[in-house]
Amino acid sequence: MADPTAFQFDLPRDRNWPRIPITERIHETAWAAAGSCSSLRHAPPEEAIRVMVIHATAGSSTAGAVSVMEEGRASFHWIIPGKDEKAHGGHVWATCPERLAAWHVRRSCAHPDICSGATNLNRLSLGIEIVNRQDGKDPFSPWQIEATAEMVCYAAGKYPNLAHVVSHARLDPDRRTDPGANFPWAEFRSLVLD
Ligand SMILES: [Zn+2]
């Protein structure tokens, strides 16, 4: 089994990333909640964004993950619907404006290979949630992996300083394992880089 705390790759910045528009729709409930569970970045997003963090919901639905935003406890920029949801195979939900720092990584978390060990990574990152029970038995669908890779390529084309793609588990190994050992990181990495 793969070790999710090792999931990371860096983006070559000398590449012309295609500016492909992603198939996203605004999730109205999440979008409305985002203002009360996000912070201002300290620089414009084109300058600030350096990290893309990959999460899994440890639940079975978009609605379940969005309820965390409605409660004001945490937030993320996009969510990739699960296999049993209507939007699966169709589009990704945008849940928080990219210009805002969503609350998806604990403030004290850091890793020496990510932005020289900086903390407060929410200010420097974008967060993607993938709907998955994360029980080791629920497989990610090929579409979810493709959609996640597409999001990374989209962001790489839009944000010139985006350098690191990393699991939540790598940033918070004592408390988090997402996106989990059965997330096909190597396959995901080649979809982005090859
Ligand atoms: Zn997470």
Boltz pocket constraint, residues with backbone or C-beta under 6 A from the ligand:
constraints:
  - pocket:
      binder: B
      contacts: [[A, 54], [A, 55], [A, 56], [A, 104], [A, 168], [A, 176], [A, 178]]
      max_distance: 6.0
